[in-house]
Amino acid sequence: MTVTLVSYGAGNVASVQFALERLGASVRLTTAPAEVAAADRLILPGVGAAGYAMARLHELGLVEPIRAFRRPLLGVCLGQQLLFEASEEGDADLLGLIPGRVRRLDPAADRPVPHMGWSRLSPVRPDPLLEGVEDGDWAYFVHGYVCPDGPATLARADYGGPVPAVVRSANRWGCQFHPERSAGVGARILRNFLDLPA
């Protein structure tokens, strides 16, 4: 199984690569539009600012190949947010693959922003990506912005309100948390992604 990782300079590429290789996957890092278009399955990682990430994807000619991709695609952390239409962060236009606008998390005395640490997952509906993931399983989050909670939500966490932790629209999935840092539950989700039918 070969997984293509979009290596566009937005953070957690190496840790995602190592997590996939531990599961026996062969990983290709690329910024080439033709390799993205031809991938068996594609992961869009990301840590950092939405505006910068989208500017890099445009510079590299990757926006249209990602939008047109019809096999399994997984956005991780910022990569999940990029699947949506727009973000308050820099008033950025995103990939537009899932309806809605990403907004800044609301801070509170007991709830600093960014949300950084372990939170429990609460699956909303069954999905092959969540096979074997139980209500209350822990996942590791690092984010200051949150996706809209809507029909695409497969699992939530709670951080002063619902945080869409896993989303899906057609062949596109997203994890707001870092599966590569989420111990057994993260490895299970990555294994499930590898096992999705192409």
QUIRA-V158235 format. One record per residue. N is the residue number from 1. RES is the residue in one letter. SS is DSSP state (h for helix, s for strand, l for the rest). PHI is phi in whole degrees, -180 to 180 (* if undefined). PSI is psi in whole degrees, 0 to 359 (999 if undefined). Layout:
n:res:ss:phi:psi
N:RES:SS:PHI:PSI
N:RES:SS:PHI:PSI
//
This chain:
n:res:ss:phi:psi
1:M:l:*:123
2:T:s:-108:130
3:V:s:-114:134
4:T:s:-99:125
5:L:s:-105:126
6:V:s:-77:111
7:S:l:-103:76
8:Y:l:-106:16
9:G:l:85:28
10:A:l:-118:41
11:G:l:108:255
12:N:l:-83:34
13:V:h:-65:313
14:A:h:-63:318
15:S:h:-68:324
16:V:h:-67:317
17:Q:h:-58:311
18:F:h:-65:322
19:A:h:-63:320
20:L:h:-69:320
21:E:h:-66:326
22:R:h:-62:334
23:L:l:-90:4
24:G:l:92:6
25:A:l:-82:149
26:S:s:-92:132
27:V:s:-117:130
28:R:s:-111:125
29:L:s:-94:134
30:T:s:-152:155
31:T:l:-125:14
32:A:l:-90:122
33:P:h:-54:320
34:A:h:-66:323
35:E:h:-71:324
36:V:h:-62:312
37:A:h:-62:327
38:A:h:-92:359
39:A:l:-63:147
40:D:l:-72:318
41:R:l:-151:151
42:L:s:-130:137
43:I:s:-120:130
44:L:s:-108:97
45:P:l:-82:188
46:G:l:161:136
47:V:l:-138:134
48:G:l:124:211
49:A:l:-95:138
50:A:h:-63:317
51:G:h:-62:316
52:Y:h:-62:315
53:A:h:-61:315
54:M:h:-67:323
55:A:h:-61:318
56:R:h:-65:317
57:L:h:-62:321
58:H:h:-65:314
59:E:h:-57:321
60:L:l:-86:358
61:G:l:72:29
62:L:l:-100:348
63:V:h:-62:309
64:E:h:-68:318
65:P:h:-60:323
66:I:h:-69:316
67:R:h:-60:326
68:A:h:-87:355
69:F:l:-68:132
70:R:l:-118:4
71:R:l:-103:179
72:P:l:-59:129
73:L:s:-128:134
74:L:s:-126:122
75:G:s:-96:132
76:V:s:-115:125
77:C:l:59:247
78:L:h:-57:328
79:G:h:-59:324
80:Q:h:-64:313
81:Q:h:-60:324
82:L:h:-65:341
83:L:l:-69:340
84:F:s:-84:183
85:E:s:-81:322
86:A:s:-159:164
87:S:s:-137:142
88:E:l:-63:336
89:E:h:-71:103
90:G:h:71:13
91:D:h:50:49
92:A:s:-90:139
93:D:s:-82:135
94:L:l:-108:201
95:L:l:-74:337
96:G:l:73:28
97:L:l:-90:341
98:I:s:-133:134
99:P:s:-65:145
100:G:s:125:165
101:R:s:-117:130
102:V:s:-77:134
103:R:s:-124:162
104:R:s:-70:139
105:L:l:-64:143
106:D:l:-85:120
107:P:l:-77:158
108:A:s:-150:169
109:A:l:-57:321
110:D:l:-101:13
111:R:s:-145:74
112:P:l:-69:156
113:V:l:-118:128
114:P:l:-75:155
115:H:s:-71:113
116:M:s:-135:110
117:G:s:145:194
118:W:s:-91:133
119:S:s:-135:154
120:R:s:-81:144
121:L:l:-94:144
122:S:s:-130:98
123:P:s:-60:141
124:V:l:-98:320
125:R:l:-152:157
126:P:l:-69:149
127:D:l:-161:148
128:P:h:-57:330
129:L:h:-67:334
130:L:h:-101:10
131:E:l:-55:124
132:G:l:85:358
133:V:l:-90:126
134:E:l:-103:154
135:D:l:-60:127
136:G:l:97:354
137:D:l:-62:148
138:W:s:-96:143
139:A:s:-138:156
140:Y:s:-102:121
141:F:s:-112:145
142:V:s:-145:101
143:H:s:-163:150
144:G:l:-112:355
145:Y:s:-127:155
146:V:s:-133:140
147:C:l:-76:156
148:P:l:-68:142
149:D:l:-88:118
150:G:l:-159:203
151:P:l:-62:337
152:A:l:-78:346
153:T:s:-69:127
154:L:s:-103:330
155:A:s:-152:148
156:R:s:-121:158
157:A:s:-118:175
158:D:s:-123:128
159:Y:l:-147:74
160:G:l:72:19
161:G:l:152:171
162:P:s:-69:133
163:V:s:-114:112
164:P:s:-63:106
165:A:s:-87:328
166:V:s:-137:134
167:V:s:-130:162
168:R:s:-153:139
169:S:s:-140:112
170:A:l:56:239
171:N:l:-90:11
172:R:s:-113:124
173:W:s:-116:159
174:G:s:-142:146
175:C:s:-121:119
176:Q:l:-70:328
177:F:l:-83:178
178:H:l:-101:100
179:P:h:-63:330
180:E:h:-69:347
181:R:h:-117:10
182:S:l:-107:32
183:A:h:52:222
184:G:h:-63:320
185:V:h:-68:323
186:G:h:-66:318
187:A:h:-63:323
188:R:h:-64:318
189:I:h:-66:317
190:L:h:-64:321
191:R:h:-61:317
192:N:h:-62:320
193:F:h:-63:318
194:L:h:-63:330
195:D:h:-89:355
196:L:l:-63:142
197:P:l:-66:138
198:A:l:-71:999
//
